[in-house]
Amino acid sequence: MTDNVSSRVDTPTNISLSPSLAVSDSLEYKTVAVFLVLLVCFVGIVGNIMVVLVVLTTRHMKTPTNCYLVSLAIADLTVLVAAGLPNIADSLTGTWVFGHAGCLGITYFQYLGINVSSCSITAFTVERYIAICHPMKAQTVCTVSRAKRIIAGVWIFTCIYCMLWFFLVDIQESQDGHVQCGYRVKRELYLPIYLIDFAIFYVIPLLLAIVLYGLIARILYLSPLPNHQDTSATTLRRSCQEASEVGKGGRPSRPKSVLSSRKQVTKMLAVVVILFALLWMPYRTLVLINSFVSTPYLDAWFILFCRTCIYANSAINPVIYNAMSQKFRSAFRGLYRCQQQEGNQRTLSLIQTGFSTVRDPRTSQVNSNGMNEKAKTAILKNTTGLSTMQNGSSHQESETLSAKKVDHLVHMNSTTFGSAPNSEEKSEWPPSVDTAVNEKPENV
C-alpha cells in the first residue's frame, strides 16, 4: 500500500493522480470534488466549442490571432475531456476503471492538450510582438495561411513528443484492491524527463511572454503611434487584421484608432497568459517540491485545489474573450440567435413568395394592355364617324387630328393603368443609405 502510493507520487506530471485514500473516500470530499469538476468542465467544454464555431463559421473572425485561439480552445477541450471527466469517475469509485488502454490513452491526451496549450500561447504572443513592434515584417508574416502552418507544426511536434508517455505509464494495483494509473519508472528516470517538460512547456513560454509583452508595452504606452488612421496603419491592419477582435461583427461600428485596437487585443491576450501562469503555478510548484523531498506533501484538499485550477485554466479563456472582446461577444450572441434567425428568414421568404404571386406585375401589365386596346377601339370608332361627315381636304385634316387624339389618349391610359406596378417596383430601388451601409461587411 505504501509502496503504491509512493510510486504514484514519484510520477509528478500526471494530473489524474489520487491523494491519500483516507480522505478521498469520504462523502464530503467526493461531493465537493465531483461538483467542482462537473461545473468547471461543463462551462469549459461549452465555451471552447463556441469559440471554435464562431471563428470557423464567421468570415470576419478568421484572423491569424483567432487561428491560434482556436488551437488553444481545442487543446483546452482535450484537457477537460481527458483529465477532468475521468477524474469524476476516479473520485466516485476510488479506483481506476478504464483499464490499461485507457491509462495509456488518457495520459497521452492529457499531456497533448497541456503542451499544445502552452505552445499556442507562445505562438500568439510572438505574433502580437511582430505585428506591433515590426509592422513592415508583419505584412508578410502575420497571415492566416502562415498561422495555419505553424499550428499544424505545433500539433505534429507535440503529438510525437507526447508518445514518450506510452512507455512511462502503467496500471498499479495495491494490496487492498485499489487500481490506479501511475508510472512504472523510478525517480532517477522520471525526474530529468519531468524537468525538461517543465522547462519547455512552462518556464520558457512564461519568460518569453514577459520579455515580449514588455517590448509591446513600450511601443503601445511609452512610444504610442498617432491616434489617427493613416495609410500605413490601414495597410498594416489589412495585412495582419489586428482589429478583428474589436468592433461588432458584420456591422459598422464607431471608428476606433489603431492604437486603441492594438491595446484591447494585447490586453486580452496578456490576461490569458497571466492566468495560465497563475492557475498552473500551484500544481507545478507542488510537483516540483515533491520531486526532491523524501516525504511528499499529499493533502487531499490541496491536491483537489490544484486540479481545479488546472481545469479552470482550460475553461476560463472563453469567458475572457466574451468580457474583453466586443467582436467575440457579438459573435457569441449571434451564435445563440442563429436558429431563430434562420426560422425568421424562412417565414419571410414564404410571405414574400405569396405576396409576389398575388400581385404579379405581368398580370397588371396584361390588364392595362387590354384596357388600352378597348379605349383605342372606341376612339377610332368615334373618329371614323366624324371623318365620314367631312368633305375633301377637311376629311384628311379630321383623320390627322383624330390620329393625334388617339395617340394622346392611349398614352394617357397607359400612364394611368400601367404606372402602379412600375412605381411600386421603383419604390424598392435604389435602397436607402442606411440599408446599403448595413449590408457592407466590416473592414478589418
N, C-alpha and C positions, 0 to 999 in steps of 0.2 A: 504494500500500500504506500509506504513512504517512498520507496524507490520509484514507483509510478508517478507520484506527484512531483518528485524531484526531476524526473526526466521530462515531464511536461513543462516545467518551469525552465529547464535548460534549452527550450526552443522558444526564444523570446519574441520572435516576429509573428507567431501565429495568433491572430486576434480572436480566434474562437477557443482559446484555452479556458479551462474551467478553474474557478477558485477553489478554496477548501470546501470539501463536500459537506461539512457540518452545517455551515451557513447556507450554502446553495440549495440544500434540501428543504429548508424551511419554507412554509407557505408565504410568509411575508416577503421573503426575497424573490420567490418565483412570481408572485403577483406584481411586484414593482418592476421586475426585470421584463416580464412579458408585456406589460402595459407600455413601458417606455420604448421598448424596441419596436412594438407594433405601431405606435404613434409616429415615431421618427421615420420608420421605413415607409409607412403609408404616405406621409407628406412628401418624403424624398422621391419615391417612385412616381407619384402623380406629377410632381413639379418637374422632374427631369424629363419625363415623357413629353410634357407640354413644351419644354424648351426645344427638344428635338423637332417636334411637329411644327412649331411656329417658324423655325428657321428653314426647314425643308420645304414648307408649303407657301411661304410668303416671299415674294420676289425681292422686295427691298431689304429683307433681313439677311440675304445671302452675301455676307461680307467676310473678309479674312478673319477678323476678330471673332465673329459669331461662329465661324467654322471651328475654331479652337474651343469655343464654349460648347459646341455640340459634342466634340470629342470628350470634353470634361464631363458633360452630362451622361454620356454612355458609360464612361468609366465609373462615375458615381452610382449609376444603376447597377453595374456589375458588383460593386462593393456591397450595396444594400441587399441584393438578391443572394450573393454568395456568402456573405458574412452575417448579415442581420437576420434573415429568415431562418437559416439553420440554427442560429443561436437561440431562437424561440423554442424549437424542438429540444435542444440540448437543455434549456432551463426547465422545461416541463417534465421531461423524462429523467434527467440526471445522467444520461448515458448517450453514447453516440449511436444513432440509429440509421446512418446512411451507408454503412459498410466500408469495405476497403476502397472500392472505386469512388465512392462519394468522398472519402477522405482525401484521395489524390486530386480529384476534380475540383472540389470546393476550395481546397487550399490553393490550388493553382489560380483559380479565378479571383480569389481574394487578393493575391499579390499582383495579379494582372491589372485589376481595377485600381489598386493603390498606386502602382508605379506609373500607369498611364495618366492618372490624375496629376501626379507631380510633374510629368513631362509636358502635359497640356498647359499647366500653369506657367511653366518656364517658357513655352513657345509663345503664348500670347504676351508675356512680359517682354520678350525680345522684340516681338512685332510692334508693340507700343513704343519701345525705345527707338527703333528705326523710323517709325512713322513721324515721331515728334522731333527727334534730335538729328535725323538725317533725311530731311524731306525730299531731296533730289533722288537719293538712292531708293527711297520708298516707292517712287513711281513705278519702278520695275520689280521691286522685291515684294511689296505688300499687295499681292494679288490673290484672288480666290483659288486659282489653279495651283499656285505655289503652296498655299496653305494646305490644300488637299494632299499634295505630295508629301509635305512634312508630316502631316497627321498619319498618312499611310506608313511612312517610315518609322514613326514612333510606335505604332501598334505592332509592326513586324518585329522591330528590335525587342520590344517588351515581351511579346509572345515567346520569342526564342530564349530570352534571358530567364523568364519565369519557369521554363522547363526544368531548371535546376531543382525546383521543389519536388518534382516527381521522385527524386532519389533521396529525399530527406525525410519524408513523412511516412508514417505507418500507424496502424491501429495497435493500441496497447490495452491490455485487459488486466485489471487489478485482481487481488485475491477475493474481494467481496463481489466480483461480477461486474463492476463498472467498466464500460468500454469507452475509451477516449481516443480522439485523433491527435496524435502527438508526433514527435520526431524521434528517429531511431539513432541519431548520431550523438556523440559526446560533446561536451562544452568546448574542448580543444578544437573540434572541427567546425562547429556551427558559429563560434564567436567571430572568426575572420570573415565568414560569409555575411553574418549579420552586420558587422561594422562597415563592410563595403556597401551593403544595401542601404544602411542608414546614411552613409555619406553621399551616395549617388542620388538618392531619391528624397532626401530631406535637407541635409546640411547645405550641399552645393546649390540647390534651387533657391533656398532662402537667402544665402549670401549673394547670389546673383541678382535676386529680386531687390534686395536692399540697395545694391550699387546702382542698378538700372533705374529704379524709381527715384533714387536720389538725383541722378542726372536729369531725369524727366522733370522733376520738381524744379530744378534750377532753371530749365528752359521755360516752364509754364509760369513760374511765380517770380523769379528773380530777373529774367530777361524775356518778358512776355512779348508775343507778336502783336502787331497792330490789331485793334479791335474791330476793324472793318474787313470785308471780304474783298481782297484784291485778286488779280488774275492768277498769280502763283498759288495763292491759297485755294482758289476754286479748282485749279488743276490738281493740286495735292489731294483735295477732298474727293475728287472723282476717282483718282488712281487708287488710293487706299481706302476710300469710303469710310472715313473716320466718323462721320456724323450718323452712321447707321443705327447707333444705339440711342439717339435722342430724336425728339420730334414725334409726331403721330404718324403711324404707318398709313400710306395711301392717301393722306390728306395734307394739304399745305398747312404748315404751321408758321407761327410768327418767326421771322428770320432771326437766327442766332449767329453770333460771331464764331469764327473758327476756334478762337481761344477758349470760349466757354464750352464749346462742344468737346474739345480735347480734354478739358478739365473734368467734365462729367464722366466721360468714358474712363479716363485714367483713375478717378476716384473709385469707381465701381470695381474695376479690376484690382486695384490696390487693396480694397476691403476683402476681396476673395482670397488674396494671398495672405493677408494678415490673419484671417480666420483659419486658413489652412495651417498656419504655423501654430496658432494658439490651441486649436482643437486637437491637433496631433501631439502637442508637447507633453501632456500628462502620460500618455501611453508610451511614447518614445523614451521619456525620462525613466519611467518605471522599469521598462525592459532593459535599458542601459545599466541601471543600478543593479538589477537582479542578475545581470550577466557577470558581475565581478564579485558580488558579496557571497559569502558562504551560505548564509541563511536568507533566502529570498523573501520579499515582502508580498504576502498573499491575502491581504484583506479583501474579502469578497465585495464589500460595498464600494471600495475604491476601484477595484477592477471593473465593476459594473459602470462606475462613473467614467472610466477611461474608454470603455467600449461605446457608451452612449455618446461621448464626444466624437468618436470616430464616425459613428453613423450620422450624427448631426452635421458633421463637416460635409458629408455627401448629400445631405438633404437641404442644407440652408442656401446653397447657391441660387436656385430659382427664386427664393424669397428676396435675395439681394437684387437680382435683376428686376424684379417687379417693383421694388422700393426705390431703386436709384436710376432706372432707365425708363423714360417715358415711352419710348418706342416698344420695348418689351412689354410694358404694361398695356399699351394699346393692342398689341398683338395677342396677348393673353385674353383680353376682353373679346377680341374678335373671334378667338377660338371658341369661347363659351357660346357666342351667338351664331356660330356657323350654321348649325342645323336649322335654327329659327329663320335665318335669312334665306336659306335655300327654300324652305317651305313658303315663305312670303313671295319669293320670286316666281315659283311655280304657280301660285294663285294669281298673281298679277299677270302672268303670261296667258293664263286661261281667260281672264277677264278681257284682256286686250284682243285676244283672238275672237271672242264672241262679239265684242263691240265692232270690230272691223267687218264681221260678217253681216251684221245688221245694217251698218251704214257703209256699203261698198261704193266707192266713188264711181265705178263703172256703171252701176245701176242708175245713179243720179245723172250721169252723162247721157245714158240711153234715153231716160225720160225727158231730159232737156232737149235732146235732138228730135224726139218725136213731137214735142210741143212746137219746136221751131218749124218743122215741116208743115204742121197744121196751120200755123199762123201764116206761113208763106203762101200756102194754097188759097186761103181765104182772101188774102190781099191781092193775089193775082187775079182771082175771080172779079173782085171789085174793080180793079184797074182795067181788066178786059172789057167789062161792061161800059166803063167810061170811054174807053178808046173807040168803041164801035159807034158812038154818038157823034164823033168829030169827023171833019172832012179834011182831005189833002194833007197839007203840012201840019195843021193843028193836030191831026191824028198821030203823026210821028212825034210831035212835041209831047203829047199826052203819054205816049208809051215810054219816052225817055224819062219824063218826070215820074211816072209810075214805077219804073225800074229803080230809080234812085230812092223813092219812098220805101220800096220793098226791101232794098238792102239796108236802109237805115233802121227799119222796124225789126228786121231779122237780127241785126246787130244788137239792138236794144233787148230783144227777147233772149238772145244767147247770153247777154251780160246778166240779165235778171235771173234766169233759171240755171245758169251754169256757174255762177260765182260762188255759190255756197260751198261746194266741195273744195274748190281751189283755195278759197280764203281760209278754210279750216286747215288745209294742209300747210299753208304758209304760216299759220299761227304757231306751228311747232318748229319752224326753222326760220332763221338760224337760232340756235339755243342761246339762252341768256349768258351773260358773262360769268355769273356765279356757277352755272352748270358746267360751262367749259373749263373753268378753273378747277372745280372739284373733281372732274374726271381726269385731270392731268396728274400722272404719278409724281411723287415727291422726288426732288433731286437729291442725290446722295453723293 
